[in-house]
């Protein structure tokens, strides 16, 4: 852990030196939205004043001003353990270093985009090994779930952005039940669930409108799941039934994917489904948005289109969810995490499906800012997240 905190400290010290050099130029005394540079530096945990980096400021000044901006990040999956490959050996994971990556993302947003309306965290803030039940966690003297979550949440507290919207991932549910998540995660910079229509500690889905023309819907893709639900619950029973019917290898103790058709690979415990009540809620929300002339963005931890991820990392009943989205004709973008390499596809109805690269597997980090325009969405990527321009139909 000391190395992770030290790395963040060294980074901010380096940033402080850079800012002090820029200070002598004094080209900009205020940011575009009128916030003082001193306020930005306070969010960085630094003293003094400084100018914005000229190159990025020039880019902002020369481009059309968007309707609004928001930050995006996915799969931080922090744990105070050594780097290692995934269980399948296909990924190299920077567990401890993701705290540095998150710190850099907050610093970057504070310095260059202090006007973002919210940050979209697409799930898996901490790794399941923090709970002590498997992997390196077996060496813990006690579970590190609460400690790890506090370390990442404390980074979000430094943000000048007033709001963070958290999608719930499988790794949160390896560490906490839903009631615990409500008390641990949904307390800092998050909208009270009482103000989010449809959301309760057991049903973590809701909508919000950052702009009169745009509605965002955060869905709970572990509504039906084998983690995060109580034994004997209807949701748990349904999840077990879906897995048993589609991928019997899971409960037989076999390799989950051996001999199983790729179309059934998604029926594994780290994915989940959207329940019938939530589907009706989604349909009603999208219908209301369409009548009001709004465009919509759906945010989810698990992707909805396998072409933007893989057959192994997609919502169990994604065809049902996609059907509701296609019917509405008003969803411009589906934002997801979960599949660490990232992915993209534009479906037949014109909806963009973008899976954000996971910070866990990208040493340079992977985060960015969306600029929302009348006719397109612009993603300004940082670290290993590519920039994109998504045209709107």
KOLMIVEX-339763 format. One record per residue: chain; residue in three letters; x negated, y, z negated of N, C-alpha, C in turn. Coordinates in steps of 0.2 Angstrom, whole numbers. Layout:
N
miro_mardren_n.c1_n.c2_n.c3_ca.c1_ca.c2_ca.c3_c.c1_c.c2_c.c3
A_ALA_X_Y_Z_X_Y_Z_X_Y_Z .
...
***
This chain:
393
miro_mardren_n.c1_n.c2_n.c3_ca.c1_ca.c2_ca.c3_c.c1_c.c2_c.c3
A_UNK_-4_-6_0_0_0_0_-4_6_0 .
A_UNK_-10_6_-4_-14_12_-4_-17_14_3 .
A_UNK_-18_9_7_-20_11_14_-15_14_18 .
A_UNK_-9_12_17_-3_15_20_-2_22_18 .
A_UNK_-2_24_12_-1_31_9_-7_35_11 .
A_UNK_-13_32_11_-19_36_12_-19_38_20 .
A_UNK_-17_33_24_-16_35_31_-12_41_32 .
A_UNK_-6_41_29_-1_46_30_-4_53_27 .
A_UNK_-8_53_22_-11_59_19_-16_61_24 .
A_UNK_-21_57_26_-26_59_31_-23_62_37 .
A_UNK_-17_59_40_-14_62_46_-11_69_44 .
A_UNK_-8_70_38_-6_77_37_-11_82_36 .
A_UNK_-17_79_33_-23_84_32_-25_86_39 .
A_UNK_-26_81_43_-28_83_50_-23_88_53 .
A_UNK_-17_87_52_-12_91_55_-12_98_52 .
A_UNK_-14_99_46_-15_105_42_-20_109_46 .
A_UNK_-26_106_47_-32_109_50_-30_112_57 .
A_UNK_-26_108_61_-24_110_67_-20_116_67 .
A_UNK_-15_116_62_-10_121_61_-14_128_59 .
A_UNK_-19_127_55_-22_133_53_-26_136_58 .
A_UNK_-29_132_63_-32_134_69_-27_138_73 .
A_UNK_-21_136_74_-16_139_78_-14_145_75 .
A_UNK_-14_146_68_-12_151_65_-15_158_67 .
A_UNK_-21_157_68_-25_164_70_-22_167_77 .
A_UNK_-19_162_81_-16_165_87_-10_169_86 .
A_UNK_-6_166_81_0_170_79_5_171_85 .
A_UNK_6_167_90_10_168_96_17_167_94 .
A_UNK_19_163_89_26_162_88_27_163_80 .
A_UNK_31_167_78_32_168_71_38_164_69 .
A_UNK_42_163_74_49_159_72_50_154_77 .
A_UNK_53_148_75_55_143_80_62_146_84 .
A_UNK_64_142_89_69_144_93_76_145_89 .
A_UNK_77_141_84_83_142_81_82_147_75 .
A_UNK_77_150_74_76_156_69_73_153_63 .
A_UNK_72_147_62_69_145_56_61_147_56 .
A_UNK_59_149_50_52_151_49_47_145_50 .
A_UNK_41_147_52_36_142_52_34_139_45 .
A_UNK_35_144_41_33_142_34_38_136_31 .
A_UNK_44_137_33_49_132_32_48_125_35 .
A_UNK_45_125_41_43_119_44_38_116_41 .
A_UNK_33_120_39_27_117_35_29_115_28 .
A_UNK_34_118_25_36_115_19_39_108_20 .
A_UNK_42_107_25_45_100_27_39_95_28 .
A_UNK_34_98_31_28_93_32_24_92_25 .
A_UNK_25_96_20_22_95_14_15_99_14 .
A_UNK_15_104_19_9_108_20_10_115_17 .
A_UNK_4_119_16_5_126_14_3_130_20 .
A_UNK_5_137_20_3_141_25_8_142_31 .
A_UNK_5_145_37_10_146_42_6_144_49 .
A_UNK_9_143_54_6_140_60_11_141_66 .
A_UNK_8_141_72_12_141_78_14_134_81 .
A_UNK_19_134_85_21_128_88_15_126_93 .
A_UNK_14_120_94_10_118_100_12_121_106 .
A_UNK_7_124_110_9_128_116_12_124_121 .
A_UNK_10_118_122_12_114_128_19_112_127 .
A_UNK_21_109_121_28_107_120_33_113_119 .
A_UNK_30_119_117_35_125_117_36_127_124 .
A_UNK_31_127_128_32_129_135_37_124_138 .
A_UNK_36_118_137_41_113_140_48_115_138 .
A_UNK_49_117_132_56_118_129_58_125_132 .
A_UNK_54_130_133_56_136_135_58_136_143 .
A_UNK_55_132_146_56_131_154_62_127_156 .
A_UNK_64_123_151_70_119_153_77_122_151 .
A_UNK_82_119_154_88_121_152_90_119_145 .
A_UNK_93_124_141_94_122_134_100_117_133 .
A_UNK_99_112_129_104_107_129_110_109_124 .
A_UNK_115_105_125_121_106_120_119_105_113 .
A_UNK_115_100_112_112_98_105_107_93_106 .
A_UNK_103_92_101_98_87_101_99_82_95 .
A_UNK_96_76_95_96_72_89_89_67_90 .
A_UNK_87_65_84_81_61_84_83_53_84 .
A_UNK_78_49_86_80_42_86_74_38_85 .
A_UNK_75_33_81_69_28_79_73_21_77 .
A_UNK_69_16_78_72_9_77_66_4_74 .
A_UNK_69_0_70_65_-6_67_58_-4_64 .
A_UNK_58_1_59_52_2_56_50_-4_52 .
A_UNK_54_-8_49_53_-14_46_47_-14_41 .
A_UNK_47_-9_37_41_-9_33_40_-14_27 .
A_UNK_34_-16_26_33_-20_20_25_-19_18 .
A_UNK_24_-19_12_17_-18_10_13_-25_10 .
A_UNK_12_-27_16_9_-34_17_4_-33_23 .
A_UNK_0_-37_24_-5_-37_30_-2_-38_36 .
A_UNK_-5_-35_42_-2_-36_48_-2_-44_50 .
A_UNK_2_-46_54_3_-53_56_7_-54_62 .
A_UNK_6_-60_65_11_-61_71_18_-63_68 .
A_UNK_22_-63_73_29_-65_71_29_-73_70 .
A_UNK_34_-76_67_34_-83_66_34_-87_73 .
A_UNK_36_-84_78_36_-88_84_29_-86_88 .
A_UNK_25_-82_85_19_-80_88_19_-75_94 .
A_UNK_24_-73_95_25_-68_101_24_-61_100 .
A_UNK_24_-59_94_23_-52_92_17_-51_87 .
A_UNK_14_-45_87_9_-43_82_13_-38_78 .
A_UNK_13_-38_72_17_-33_68_13_-29_63 .
A_UNK_14_-23_63_10_-18_59_14_-16_53 .
A_UNK_15_-21_48_20_-20_43_18_-14_38 .
A_UNK_12_-14_36_10_-8_32_10_-2_35 .
A_UNK_7_-2_42_6_4_45_13_8_48 .
A_UNK_18_4_47_24_7_50_26_13_45 .
A_UNK_24_13_39_25_19_35_22_25_37 .
A_UNK_16_24_40_12_30_43_16_32_49 .
A_UNK_18_27_53_22_29_59_28_33_58 .
A_UNK_32_31_53_38_35_51_36_42_48 .
A_UNK_30_42_45_28_49_42_27_54_48 .
A_UNK_23_51_53_22_55_59_28_57_63 .
A_UNK_33_53_63_39_54_67_43_60_63 .
A_UNK_43_60_56_46_66_52_42_72_54 .
A_UNK_35_72_53_31_78_55_32_80_62 .
A_UNK_33_76_67_34_78_73_41_82_74 .
A_UNK_46_78_72_53_82_72_53_88_68 .
A_UNK_50_89_62_50_95_59_46_100_62 .
A_UNK_41_99_65_37_104_69_39_106_75 .
A_UNK_41_101_79_43_103_86_51_103_87 .
A_UNK_55_100_83_62_99_84_66_100_77 .
A_UNK_65_106_74_68_107_68_76_108_68 .
A_UNK_78_109_75_85_110_76_89_104_77 .
A_UNK_86_98_77_90_92_78_96_91_74 .
A_UNK_102_89_76_108_89_72_107_83_67 .
A_UNK_105_77_70_104_72_65_99_67_68 .
A_UNK_97_62_64_92_57_66_96_50_66 .
A_UNK_96_47_71_99_40_72_93_35_70 .
A_UNK_94_32_65_90_26_63_94_20_65 .
A_UNK_91_16_70_95_10_72_94_4_69 .
A_UNK_92_4_63_92_-2_58_85_-5_57 .
A_UNK_85_-10_52_79_-13_50_74_-9_47 .
A_UNK_75_-5_42_71_0_39_65_-4_36 .
A_UNK_67_-9_32_62_-13_28_62_-20_31 .
A_UNK_57_-24_30_57_-31_32_60_-36_27 .
A_UNK_62_-41_29_66_-46_24_61_-49_19 .
A_UNK_54_-49_21_50_-52_16_49_-49_10 .
A_UNK_51_-42_10_52_-39_3_56_-42_-2 .
A_UNK_61_-46_0_65_-49_-5_61_-55_-8 .
A_UNK_56_-57_-6_52_-62_-9_54_-70_-7 .
A_UNK_58_-71_-3_61_-77_-1_57_-81_4 .
A_UNK_53_-78_8_49_-81_13_43_-77_15 .
A_UNK_39_-81_19_33_-77_22_28_-75_16 .
A_UNK_25_-69_18_21_-66_13_24_-64_6 .
A_UNK_31_-63_7_35_-61_1_34_-67_-5 .
A_UNK_33_-73_-3_32_-78_-8_26_-77_-13 .
A_UNK_22_-72_-11_16_-70_-15_18_-65_-20 .
A_UNK_24_-62_-19_26_-56_-24_27_-59_-31 .
A_UNK_25_-55_-36_27_-57_-43_35_-56_-44 .
A_UNK_38_-51_-40_45_-50_-40_47_-46_-34 .
A_UNK_53_-46_-32_55_-43_-26_53_-36_-25 .
A_UNK_52_-34_-19_49_-27_-18_55_-23_-14 .
A_UNK_61_-26_-13_66_-23_-9_67_-15_-11 .
A_UNK_69_-14_-17_70_-7_-19_64_-3_-18 .
A_UNK_58_-5_-20_52_-1_-19_51_1_-12 .
A_UNK_51_-4_-8_50_-3_-1_55_2_2 .
A_UNK_62_1_1_67_5_3_66_13_1 .
A_UNK_64_13_-5_63_20_-8_57_24_-4 .
A_UNK_52_20_-3_46_23_1_48_25_8 .
A_UNK_52_22_11_54_24_18_59_30_18 .
A_UNK_64_29_13_69_34_12_66_41_10 .
A_UNK_61_40_6_57_46_4_54_50_10 .
A_UNK_53_47_15_50_50_21_56_54_24 .
A_UNK_62_51_25_67_55_28_69_61_24 .
A_UNK_68_61_17_69_66_13_65_72_15 .
A_UNK_59_71_18_55_77_20_58_80_26 .
A_UNK_62_77_30_65_80_36_69_86_35 .
A_UNK_68_91_40_72_97_40_79_95_42 .
A_UNK_80_90_46_86_88_48_91_86_42 .
A_UNK_97_89_42_101_88_37_105_81_36 .
A_UNK_105_77_42_109_71_42_105_65_45 .
A_UNK_105_59_42_103_53_45_108_48_45 .
A_UNK_109_45_51_114_40_52_111_33_52 .
A_UNK_112_29_48_109_22_48_113_17_50 .
A_UNK_111_13_56_114_7_58_111_2_53 .
A_UNK_115_-3_51_113_-9_47_110_-14_51 .
A_UNK_104_-17_49_101_-22_53_101_-28_49 .
A_UNK_99_-34_52_99_-40_48_94_-40_42 .
A_UNK_88_-36_43_83_-36_38_86_-32_32 .
A_UNK_90_-27_32_93_-24_27_97_-29_23 .
A_UNK_100_-33_26_105_-38_23_101_-44_20 .
A_UNK_95_-45_22_91_-50_19_89_-48_12 .
A_UNK_89_-41_11_86_-38_5_92_-36_0 .
A_UNK_98_-34_3_103_-31_-1_110_-34_1 .
A_UNK_115_-34_-3_121_-35_-1_124_-28_1 .
A_UNK_130_-28_3_133_-22_6_134_-17_1 .
A_UNK_136_-19_-5_137_-14_-11_131_-11_-13 .
A_UNK_126_-15_-13_119_-12_-15_116_-7_-9 .
A_UNK_118_-9_-3_116_-4_2_119_2_2 .
A_UNK_126_2_0_129_8_-1_126_13_-6 .
A_UNK_124_10_-12_121_14_-17_114_16_-16 .
A_UNK_110_11_-12_103_13_-11_102_17_-5 .
A_UNK_105_16_0_103_19_7_108_25_8 .
A_UNK_114_24_7_119_29_9_120_34_3 .
A_UNK_114_38_2_115_43_-3_111_49_-1 .
A_UNK_106_48_3_102_54_5_103_56_12 .
A_UNK_105_62_13_106_64_20_110_60_24 .
A_UNK_115_56_21_120_52_25_127_55_23 .
A_UNK_131_55_28_138_57_26_141_52_22 .
A_UNK_145_55_17_148_50_12_153_46_16 .
A_UNK_153_40_14_157_35_18_165_37_17 .
A_UNK_166_40_12_173_42_11_176_47_16 .
A_UNK_171_51_19_172_55_24_172_52_31 .
A_UNK_170_46_32_169_43_38_175_38_39 .
A_UNK_179_40_44_185_36_45_184_29_46 .
A_UNK_187_24_43_186_17_44_180_14_40 .
A_UNK_176_18_37_170_15_33_171_14_26 .
A_UNK_169_8_23_169_7_16_162_3_15 .
A_UNK_160_2_9_154_-2_8_154_-9_11 .
A_UNK_160_-11_12_160_-18_15_161_-18_23 .
A_UNK_163_-12_25_164_-11_33_160_-4_35 .
A_UNK_154_-5_37_150_0_38_150_3_45 .
A_UNK_156_5_47_156_8_54_161_14_53 .
A_UNK_159_19_58_162_25_57_161_29_64 .
A_UNK_164_35_64_163_39_70_161_46_68 .
A_UNK_158_50_72_157_58_70_156_61_76 .
A_UNK_157_68_76_157_72_82_152_78_81 .
A_UNK_146_77_83_141_83_83_142_89_87 .
A_UNK_147_88_92_148_93_97_155_92_99 .
A_UNK_159_97_101_166_96_103_167_91_109 .
A_UNK_162_91_113_163_86_119_160_79_118 .
A_UNK_157_78_112_154_72_111_156_68_105 .
A_UNK_157_62_105_159_58_99_154_52_99 .
A_UNK_151_51_93_147_45_92_150_40_87 .
A_UNK_149_34_89_152_28_85_147_23_83 .
A_UNK_146_23_76_141_18_74_145_12_72 .
A_UNK_143_6_75_147_0_74_143_-5_69 .
A_UNK_147_-9_66_144_-14_61_143_-20_65 .
A_UNK_138_-22_67_137_-28_71_136_-34_67 .
A_UNK_136_-33_60_136_-39_56_142_-40_52 .
A_UNK_148_-37_55_154_-38_52_156_-45_51 .
A_UNK_154_-49_56_155_-57_55_148_-59_55 .
A_UNK_145_-62_50_138_-64_49_137_-68_43 .
A_UNK_131_-72_43_130_-76_38_125_-73_33 .
A_UNK_123_-67_34_120_-63_29_124_-57_27 .
A_UNK_124_-55_21_127_-49_19_135_-50_17 .
A_UNK_137_-56_18_144_-58_16_144_-63_10 .
A_UNK_149_-63_6_149_-68_0_151_-75_3 .
A_UNK_148_-79_-1_150_-86_1_157_-87_-1 .
A_UNK_161_-90_4_168_-91_3_172_-86_7 .
A_UNK_169_-81_9_172_-75_12_175_-77_19 .
A_UNK_180_-74_21_183_-75_28_177_-74_33 .
A_UNK_173_-68_32_168_-67_37_163_-72_38 .
A_UNK_161_-74_32_156_-80_32_158_-86_35 .
A_UNK_164_-88_33_167_-94_36_167_-94_44 .
A_UNK_169_-88_46_170_-87_54_163_-87_57 .
A_UNK_158_-84_54_151_-84_56_149_-91_57 .
A_UNK_150_-95_51_147_-102_51_151_-106_57 .
A_UNK_157_-105_58_161_-108_63_158_-107_70 .
A_UNK_157_-100_71_154_-98_78_147_-101_79 .
A_UNK_143_-102_74_136_-105_75_137_-112_76 .
A_UNK_141_-115_72_142_-123_73_144_-125_80 .
A_UNK_149_-121_82_152_-123_89_148_-121_95 .
A_UNK_143_-116_94_139_-114_100_132_-116_99 .
A_UNK_129_-117_93_122_-119_93_122_-124_86 .
A_UNK_123_-130_87_123_-134_81_116_-136_79 .
A_UNK_111_-134_83_104_-135_80_103_-131_74 .
A_UNK_106_-125_73_104_-121_67_106_-125_61 .
A_UNK_112_-128_60_113_-131_54_111_-138_53 .
A_UNK_108_-141_59_105_-147_59_98_-147_57 .
A_UNK_95_-141_56_88_-141_54_83_-142_60 .
A_UNK_86_-141_66_81_-142_72_79_-135_75 .
A_UNK_74_-135_80_72_-129_83_79_-126_86 .
A_UNK_80_-119_84_86_-116_86_87_-116_93 .
A_UNK_82_-116_97_83_-115_105_82_-121_109 .
A_UNK_79_-126_106_77_-132_110_83_-136_112 .
A_UNK_84_-136_119_90_-140_122_96_-136_122 .
A_UNK_96_-130_120_102_-126_120_102_-121_126 .
A_UNK_108_-121_129_108_-117_135_107_-109_133 .
A_UNK_103_-106_138_101_-99_136_108_-94_134 .
A_UNK_113_-96_137_119_-92_136_122_-93_129 .
A_UNK_119_-98_125_121_-99_118_115_-97_113 .
A_UNK_110_-94_116_104_-93_112_106_-87_107 .
A_UNK_111_-83_108_112_-78_103_116_-80_97 .
A_UNK_118_-86_97_121_-89_91_117_-92_86 .
A_UNK_113_-87_83_108_-88_78_109_-84_72 .
A_UNK_107_-85_66_108_-81_60_106_-74_60 .
A_UNK_101_-72_64_99_-65_64_103_-60_68 .
A_UNK_108_-63_72_113_-59_75_120_-60_71 .
A_UNK_125_-56_74_131_-56_71_137_-54_76 .
A_UNK_143_-53_74_148_-51_78_152_-45_75 .
A_UNK_156_-42_80_161_-37_78_167_-40_77 .
A_UNK_170_-39_71_177_-42_69_183_-39_73 .
A_UNK_188_-42_73_194_-40_77_197_-33_74 .
A_UNK_197_-32_68_199_-26_65_195_-20_68 .
A_UNK_188_-21_68_183_-16_70_184_-15_78 .
A_UNK_186_-20_82_187_-20_89_193_-15_90 .
A_UNK_198_-16_86_204_-12_87_203_-5_85 .
A_UNK_199_-4_80_196_3_78_192_6_84 .
A_UNK_188_2_87_184_5_92_188_7_98 .
A_UNK_193_2_100_197_4_105_201_10_104 .
A_UNK_204_11_98_208_17_96_203_23_97 .
A_UNK_197_23_94_193_29_94_191_31_101 .
A_UNK_190_26_106_188_27_112_194_30_116 .
A_UNK_200_28_115_206_30_118_207_37_116 .
A_UNK_206_39_110_207_46_108_202_50_111 .
A_UNK_196_48_111_190_52_114_192_53_122 .
A_UNK_194_48_125_196_49_132_201_54_133 .
A_UNK_206_54_129_212_59_130_209_66_129 .
A_UNK_205_66_124_202_73_122_196_75_127 .
A_UNK_195_71_132_190_73_137_183_73_134 .
A_UNK_182_69_129_175_68_126_171_62_129 .
A_UNK_164_63_129_160_58_131_158_54_124 .
A_UNK_156_48_125_154_44_118_148_41_119 .
A_UNK_145_40_113_139_36_112_140_31_107 .
A_UNK_139_24_108_139_19_103_132_17_101 .
A_UNK_132_17_94_125_15_91_126_9_87 .
A_UNK_121_4_88_122_-2_85_115_-5_84 .
A_UNK_114_-9_79_107_-12_78_106_-17_84 .
A_UNK_111_-22_84_110_-27_89_113_-25_96 .
A_UNK_109_-26_102_111_-24_108_118_-27_110 .
A_UNK_121_-24_115_127_-26_118_127_-29_125 .
A_UNK_121_-28_128_120_-31_135_113_-35_135 .
A_UNK_114_-41_136_107_-45_136_102_-43_141 .
A_UNK_105_-39_146_100_-37_151_96_-31_149 .
A_UNK_98_-28_143_94_-23_140_90_-25_134 .
A_UNK_90_-32_133_87_-35_127_84_-42_129 .
A_UNK_88_-47_127_86_-54_129_92_-58_127 .
A_UNK_93_-64_129_99_-69_127_99_-70_120 .
A_UNK_93_-70_117_92_-71_110_94_-66_105 .
A_UNK_94_-59_108_95_-54_103_101_-49_106 .
A_UNK_107_-52_105_113_-49_107_119_-51_103 .
A_UNK_124_-46_102_129_-47_98_133_-54_100 .
A_UNK_135_-58_95_138_-64_97_144_-63_102 .
A_UNK_149_-59_100_154_-58_105_154_-51_109 .
A_UNK_148_-50_112_147_-45_116_151_-44_122 .
A_UNK_154_-49_125_159_-48_130_165_-45_128 .
A_UNK_167_-46_122_173_-43_119_172_-35_118 .
A_UNK_166_-34_115_164_-27_114_163_-23_121 .
A_UNK_160_-26_125_159_-23_132_166_-22_136 .
A_UNK_170_-26_135_177_-26_138_180_-19_136 .
A_UNK_180_-18_129_183_-12_126_179_-6_129 .
A_UNK_173_-6_129_169_-1_132_171_1_139 .
A_UNK_171_-4_143_173_-3_150_180_0_151 .
A_UNK_184_-3_147_191_0_148_192_7_146 .
A_UNK_188_10_142_188_17_140_186_21_145 .
A_UNK_181_19_149_178_24_154_175_30_151 .
A_UNK_173_30_145_171_37_142_164_36_138 .
A_UNK_161_30_138_155_28_135_149_30_139 .
A_UNK_145_34_138_139_36_142_133_32_140 .
A_UNK_133_30_134_126_27_131_128_22_126 .
A_UNK_125_17_126_124_12_120_117_12_118 .
A_UNK_116_14_112_109_14_109_108_8_104 .
A_UNK_103_5_104_102_-1_100_95_-2_98 .
A_UNK_93_-6_93_87_-8_91_86_-16_92 .
A_UNK_83_-19_87_83_-26_86_78_-30_90 .
A_UNK_78_-28_97_74_-32_102_68_-27_102 .
A_UNK_62_-29_99_56_-25_98_53_-22_104 .
A_UNK_53_-26_110_50_-24_116_54_-18_119 .
A_UNK_60_-17_117_64_-12_120_67_-15_127 .
A_UNK_72_-11_130_75_-13_136_80_-8_139 .
A_UNK_82_-8_145_86_-4_148_90_-7_154 .
A_UNK_96_-5_154_100_-7_160_106_-2_160 .
A_UNK_108_0_166_114_4_167_120_-1_170 .
A_UNK_125_-2_166_130_-7_168_134_-5_174 .
A_UNK_139_-9_176_143_-8_182_147_-2_182 .
A_UNK_149_0_175_153_5_174_150_12_174 .
A_UNK_143_12_174_139_18_173_137_19_166 .
A_UNK_138_15_162_136_16_155_128_14_154 .
A_UNK_124_18_151_117_16_150_117_12_144 .
A_UNK_113_7_144_111_3_138_104_4_137 .
A_UNK_102_7_131_95_8_130_93_5_123 .
A_UNK_89_0_123_86_-3_117_79_0_115 .
A_UNK_79_4_110_73_7_108_68_3_105 .
A_UNK_62_4_108_56_0_105_55_0_98 .
A_UNK_53_-6_95_53_-6_88_46_-3_85 .
A_UNK_46_1_80_40_4_77_36_-2_74 .
A_UNK_39_-7_72_35_-12_69_29_-15_73 .
A_UNK_31_-16_80_26_-19_85_23_-14_89 .
A_UNK_23_-8_88_20_-3_92_15_2_87 .
A_UNK_9_1_87_4_4_83_4_11_83 .
A_UNK_6_14_89_6_21_90_13_24_88 .
A_UNK_18_20_85_24_22_83_29_22_90 .
A_UNK_35_23_89_40_23_94_46_27_92 .
A_UNK_46_34_94_52_38_91_52_44_96 .
A_UNK_58_47_96_59_53_101_65_57_99 .
A_UNK_66_61_104_72_66_103_76_65_109 .
A_UNK_83_65_109_88_65_114_90_72_115 .
A_UNK_90_75_121_93_81_122_99_80_127 .
A_UNK_105_82_124_111_81_127_113_87_131 .
A_UNK_114_86_138_116_91_143_123_89_146 .
A_UNK_126_94_149_132_92_152_132_87_157 .
A_UNK_127_86_161_127_81_166_121_75_165 .
A_UNK_117_76_160_112_71_159_110_71_152 .
A_UNK_107_65_150_103_64_144_96_64_145 .
A_UNK_92_68_141_85_67_142_82_65_135 .
A_UNK_78_59_136_74_57_130_67_59_131 .
A_UNK_65_63_126_58_65_125_55_60_120 .
A_UNK_51_55_123_48_50_119_41_52_116 .
A_UNK_40_49_111_33_50_107_30_43_105 .
A_UNK_24_43_105_21_36_103_22_31_109 .
A_UNK_24_26_108_25_21_114_32_21_116 .
A_UNK_36_26_115_43_26_117_43_30_124 .
A_UNK_44_27_129_44_31_136_50_36_136 .
A_UNK_48_42_139_53_47_141_58_45_146 .
A_UNK_64_47_146_69_45_151_73_51_153 .
A_UNK_76_51_159_82_55_160_88_51_163 .
A_UNK_93_51_159_99_47_161_105_51_164 .
A_UNK_106_50_170_111_54_173_118_52_171 .
A_UNK_123_57_170_130_55_168_134_55_174 .
A_UNK_139_50_174_144_50_179_150_54_177 .
***
